[in-house]
Amino acid sequence: MRKLIKEDMHIHTTASDGEYSPVKMYEKVKDTKQIKTFAITDHDTVVGAKEVLKYLFKYPDDEINYIPGIEITASVFPQKFKIEKQRLHILGYEFDLNSELINEISSKRKEIDFLAVEKQLYELRKLFGISFKESEIEKIYKKNNFGRVDIAKLLLYNGYVSSINEAFDKYLITTHEIVRDTLPKIYDSEVIEAIKKSGGYVSLAHATSLRLKLEQLNEYIKYLKQMGLDSIEVYHSHHKRSFSKELLNITKEQELLISGGSDYHGPVIKPKIQLGLEKGSGKVKELTLAHHILERRNNLRKEQ
């Protein structure tokens, strides 16, 4: 049996590109009997986060802590930060789930995603002669959140590829590179401001994806902190132990909170990522962000 740390602050459901419904995801977390605090962080939507909250209001669980969240894709500004693809993912936690600011960003992201899917479907037809049934495409647009993973699924189900990873490697990286710079942008500062004004905590997701050298990463994190960054996702399924150690040093030097999450989607979408983070050997991983959020929550309850 895998030995897991007690928090997983980065989990996806069918509300975005995960494979399990929000309630089923809660049940899977509970079945580990090790994860005691978890967060639903679907891409650009709070639908899944709300569904779990509603379920736990009806069926309270004293053995597990739930923190609603979101993962928002943002563009990098200014351009001096030479970040891979000039975009990043920002995690928000414990904010007002009915916030107009968050809803506006979610709506804008959905418009951008719609354009991105349309343009990439066009490029698939143009470059590779690949097209899909209108009924298949319409199902994508009816979802709360959609994107390249949904196109990848169509490629898989229609026999063009044998896996989601192959769909990206063979087709979708190419189409994305073509359409990326033609799409509207939501910048990192906008996302952070929206989460903070909605009462939430802001964390930088999987910093390894930024492809920055350590010195540059340190500078960018300083910039994000000035805008309101609270935490860094130090531990992530794609982080090597050495990289997590460097991130931990940066986090402590800049007096930020420590977070970590699996980024679990399910066995088909991301087959190499399992629910929960391994304890590993050596020093115990301490996720101070989760503790800070729960402590603030308890203090607010006492004041009421």
C-alpha positions as CSV (number, residue, x, y, z in Angstrom):
1,M,0.0,0.0,0.0
2,R,1.3,3.5,-0.9
3,K,2.1,5.7,2.1
4,L,0.6,9.1,1.4
5,I,0.9,12.5,3.0
6,K,-2.4,13.7,4.5
7,E,-3.1,16.5,2.1
8,D,-3.9,16.6,-1.6
9,M,-4.6,20.2,-2.7
10,H,-4.8,19.6,-6.5
11,I,-7.5,17.3,-7.8
12,H,-9.7,17.4,-11.0
13,T,-13.2,16.1,-11.7
14,T,-15.6,15.7,-14.6
15,A,-16.5,19.4,-14.1
16,S,-13.3,20.1,-16.1
17,D,-11.1,17.4,-17.6
18,G,-11.1,14.7,-14.8
19,E,-12.6,11.3,-15.2
20,Y,-14.6,11.0,-12.0
21,S,-17.6,13.0,-10.8
22,P,-17.0,15.4,-7.9
23,V,-18.8,13.2,-5.4
24,K,-17.1,10.1,-6.7
25,M,-13.8,11.9,-6.4
26,Y,-14.6,12.7,-2.7
27,E,-15.3,8.9,-2.2
28,K,-12.0,8.0,-3.8
29,V,-10.1,10.4,-1.5
30,K,-11.9,8.9,1.5
31,D,-11.1,5.4,0.3
32,T,-7.4,6.1,0.6
33,K,-7.9,6.3,4.4
34,Q,-4.8,8.5,4.4
35,I,-5.7,11.8,2.8
36,K,-7.4,13.9,5.5
37,T,-7.5,17.2,3.6
38,F,-8.3,17.6,-0.1
39,A,-9.2,20.3,-2.6
40,I,-11.1,20.2,-5.8
41,T,-9.4,22.5,-8.3
42,D,-11.0,22.1,-11.6
43,H,-9.8,24.1,-14.6
44,D,-11.5,27.5,-14.8
45,T,-14.8,26.5,-13.1
46,V,-16.2,26.1,-9.6
47,V,-19.0,23.7,-10.6
48,G,-17.2,20.7,-9.2
49,A,-16.1,22.5,-6.1
50,K,-19.7,23.6,-5.4
51,E,-21.0,20.1,-5.9
52,V,-18.7,18.6,-3.3
53,L,-19.6,21.4,-0.9
54,K,-23.3,20.8,-1.4
55,Y,-22.9,17.0,-0.8
56,L,-20.8,17.5,2.4
57,F,-23.4,20.0,3.7
58,K,-26.0,17.3,3.3
59,Y,-23.8,14.4,4.5
60,P,-21.2,15.9,6.9
61,D,-17.9,14.1,7.3
62,D,-15.9,14.9,10.5
63,E,-13.0,12.7,9.3
64,I,-12.0,14.7,6.3
65,N,-11.4,18.4,5.5
66,Y,-12.6,19.8,2.2
67,I,-11.2,23.0,0.7
68,P,-13.0,24.3,-2.5
69,G,-10.7,25.6,-5.2
70,I,-10.0,26.3,-8.8
71,E,-7.1,26.2,-11.3
72,I,-7.0,29.1,-13.7
73,T,-4.9,29.3,-16.9
74,A,-3.2,32.8,-17.2
75,S,-0.9,34.5,-19.6
76,V,2.4,35.9,-18.3
77,F,3.1,39.6,-18.2
78,P,5.5,41.3,-18.6
79,Q,7.2,39.4,-21.4
80,K,10.7,39.8,-19.7
81,F,9.9,36.5,-17.9
82,K,10.9,33.9,-20.5
83,I,8.4,31.4,-19.4
84,E,7.5,28.2,-21.4
85,K,4.6,29.1,-23.7
86,Q,4.2,32.4,-21.8
87,R,1.5,30.9,-19.6
88,L,1.0,29.4,-16.1
89,H,-1.6,27.8,-13.9
90,I,-2.7,29.6,-10.8
91,L,-4.6,27.8,-8.0
92,G,-7.2,29.6,-5.9
93,Y,-8.6,28.3,-2.6
94,E,-11.2,29.1,0.0
95,F,-12.7,32.1,-1.9
96,D,-16.3,33.1,-2.4
97,L,-17.6,30.5,-4.8
98,N,-20.3,33.0,-6.0
99,S,-17.8,35.8,-6.6
100,E,-18.6,37.9,-9.7
101,L,-14.9,38.4,-10.4
102,I,-14.2,34.6,-10.5
103,N,-17.4,34.1,-12.6
104,E,-16.2,36.8,-15.1
105,I,-12.8,35.1,-15.5
106,S,-14.5,31.7,-15.8
107,S,-16.8,33.0,-18.5
108,K,-13.9,34.7,-20.4
109,R,-11.8,31.5,-20.2
110,K,-14.8,29.6,-21.6
111,E,-14.9,32.0,-24.6
112,I,-11.2,31.6,-25.1
113,D,-11.5,27.8,-24.9
114,F,-14.3,27.8,-27.4
115,L,-12.2,29.8,-29.9
116,A,-9.2,27.5,-29.2
117,V,-11.1,24.4,-29.8
118,E,-12.7,25.8,-33.0
119,K,-9.4,26.9,-34.4
120,Q,-7.7,23.6,-33.5
121,L,-10.4,21.6,-35.1
122,Y,-9.9,23.7,-38.3
123,E,-6.2,23.0,-38.2
124,L,-6.7,19.3,-37.7
125,R,-8.9,19.3,-40.9
126,K,-6.4,21.5,-42.8
127,L,-3.1,19.8,-41.8
128,F,-4.1,16.2,-41.2
129,G,-7.5,15.7,-42.9
130,I,-9.1,14.8,-39.6
131,S,-12.7,15.8,-38.9
132,F,-15.4,14.6,-36.5
133,K,-19.2,14.4,-36.4
134,E,-21.1,17.5,-35.5
135,S,-22.8,15.6,-32.7
136,E,-19.4,14.8,-31.2
137,I,-18.3,18.4,-31.3
138,E,-21.6,19.7,-29.8
139,K,-21.1,17.4,-26.8
140,I,-17.8,19.2,-26.1
141,Y,-19.4,22.7,-26.1
142,K,-22.1,21.6,-23.7
143,K,-19.5,20.9,-21.0
144,N,-18.7,23.3,-18.1
145,N,-15.1,23.3,-19.2
146,F,-13.5,22.0,-22.4
147,G,-10.2,22.1,-24.2
148,R,-7.5,20.1,-25.9
149,V,-8.2,17.0,-23.7
150,D,-11.6,16.8,-25.2
151,I,-10.2,16.9,-28.8
152,A,-7.6,14.3,-27.6
153,K,-10.5,12.0,-26.5
154,L,-12.2,12.4,-29.9
155,L,-8.9,11.4,-31.6
156,L,-8.6,8.4,-29.3
157,Y,-12.2,7.2,-29.6
158,N,-12.2,7.6,-33.4
159,G,-9.0,5.5,-33.7
160,Y,-6.6,8.2,-34.8
161,V,-4.3,7.5,-31.8
162,S,-3.9,4.8,-29.1
163,S,-3.6,7.2,-26.1
164,I,-4.2,10.7,-24.9
165,N,-0.4,11.4,-24.8
166,E,-0.1,10.3,-28.5
167,A,-2.9,12.7,-29.4
168,F,-0.9,15.6,-28.0
169,D,2.4,14.4,-29.3
170,K,1.1,13.7,-32.8
171,Y,-1.4,16.4,-33.4
172,L,-2.4,18.8,-30.6
173,I,1.0,20.3,-29.7
174,T,1.3,21.4,-33.3
175,T,-2.3,22.8,-33.6
176,H,-1.9,24.6,-30.3
177,E,1.3,26.3,-31.3
178,I,-0.4,27.6,-34.4
179,V,-3.5,29.1,-32.7
180,R,-2.0,30.1,-29.3
181,D,-0.9,33.6,-30.2
182,T,-4.2,34.4,-31.9
183,L,-6.3,34.0,-28.8
184,P,-7.4,36.7,-26.2
185,K,-5.4,36.7,-23.0
186,I,-6.1,36.7,-19.2
187,Y,-3.0,37.8,-17.4
188,D,-1.5,36.5,-14.2
189,S,-2.2,39.8,-12.4
190,E,-5.9,39.7,-13.3
191,V,-6.3,36.2,-11.9
192,I,-4.5,36.9,-8.7
193,E,-6.4,40.1,-8.1
194,A,-9.8,38.3,-8.7
195,I,-8.9,35.5,-6.2
196,K,-7.6,37.8,-3.5
197,K,-10.6,40.2,-3.8
198,S,-12.9,37.2,-3.5
199,G,-11.3,36.3,-0.1
200,G,-9.1,33.5,-1.3
201,Y,-5.6,32.2,-1.2
202,V,-3.4,32.1,-4.3
203,S,-0.8,29.4,-5.1
204,L,1.5,28.8,-8.0
205,A,0.8,25.4,-9.6
206,H,3.5,23.0,-10.8
207,A,6.3,25.4,-11.2
208,T,8.4,22.9,-13.2
209,S,6.1,23.5,-16.2
210,L,7.4,27.1,-16.4
211,R,10.8,25.7,-17.6
212,L,12.7,28.5,-15.9
213,K,16.2,28.4,-14.4
214,L,16.3,28.7,-10.7
215,E,17.3,32.3,-10.6
216,Q,14.7,33.3,-13.1
217,L,12.0,31.3,-11.2
218,N,13.0,33.1,-8.0
219,E,12.5,36.5,-9.7
220,Y,9.2,35.6,-11.2
221,I,7.9,34.3,-7.8
222,K,9.0,37.6,-6.2
223,Y,6.9,39.4,-8.9
224,L,3.9,37.2,-8.2
225,K,4.2,37.7,-4.5
226,Q,4.1,41.5,-5.0
227,M,0.7,40.9,-6.7
228,G,-0.6,38.7,-3.9
229,L,0.8,35.2,-4.2
230,D,0.4,33.3,-0.9
231,S,1.9,29.9,-1.6
232,I,3.9,27.7,-3.9
233,E,2.9,24.1,-4.9
234,V,6.2,22.7,-3.7
235,Y,5.2,19.1,-4.0
236,H,3.6,17.9,-7.2
237,S,3.5,14.6,-9.1
238,H,5.8,15.9,-11.8
239,H,8.3,17.5,-9.5
240,K,11.6,15.7,-8.9
241,R,12.8,15.6,-5.3
242,S,15.7,18.0,-6.0
243,F,13.3,20.5,-7.6
244,S,10.9,20.4,-4.7
245,K,13.8,21.0,-2.4
246,E,14.8,24.1,-4.3
247,L,11.2,25.3,-4.3
248,L,11.0,24.7,-0.6
249,N,14.0,27.0,-0.1
250,I,12.5,29.7,-2.3
251,T,9.2,29.4,-0.4
252,K,10.8,29.8,3.0
253,E,13.1,32.6,1.8
254,Q,10.1,34.6,0.5
255,E,8.0,33.7,3.5
256,L,5.3,32.0,1.4
257,L,3.1,29.1,2.4
258,I,3.8,25.5,1.3
259,S,1.3,23.5,-0.7
260,G,1.3,20.3,-2.7
261,G,-1.1,18.2,-4.8
262,S,-1.2,15.2,-7.1
263,D,-2.9,16.9,-10.0
264,Y,-5.0,13.8,-10.3
265,H,-7.3,13.4,-13.3
266,G,-7.8,9.7,-13.6
267,P,-6.2,6.6,-15.2
268,V,-7.0,7.5,-18.8
269,I,-6.2,11.2,-18.9
270,K,-3.0,11.1,-16.9
271,P,-2.2,7.4,-16.3
272,K,1.1,8.1,-14.6
273,I,-0.4,10.3,-11.9
274,Q,-2.0,8.6,-8.9
275,L,-4.2,10.2,-6.3
276,G,-2.3,11.6,-3.3
277,L,1.4,12.3,-2.8
278,E,3.9,9.7,-1.6
279,K,5.4,10.3,1.8
280,G,8.8,9.3,0.6
281,S,11.7,9.0,2.9
282,G,13.5,11.6,5.0
283,K,12.0,14.8,6.3
284,V,8.2,14.9,6.7
285,K,6.4,17.1,4.1
286,E,4.5,19.9,5.8
287,L,1.8,21.7,3.8
288,T,1.4,24.9,5.7
289,L,-1.2,26.3,3.2
290,A,-3.8,23.7,4.1
291,H,-3.2,24.3,7.8
292,H,-3.4,28.1,7.5
293,I,-6.7,27.8,5.6
294,L,-8.3,25.5,8.1
295,E,-7.0,27.6,11.0
296,R,-8.5,30.8,9.5
297,R,-11.8,28.9,8.9
298,N,-12.0,27.8,12.5
299,N,-11.2,31.3,13.8
300,L,-14.0,32.8,11.7
301,R,-16.4,30.2,13.0
302,K,-15.5,31.1,16.6
303,E,-16.1,34.8,15.9
304,Q,-19.6,34.2,14.5
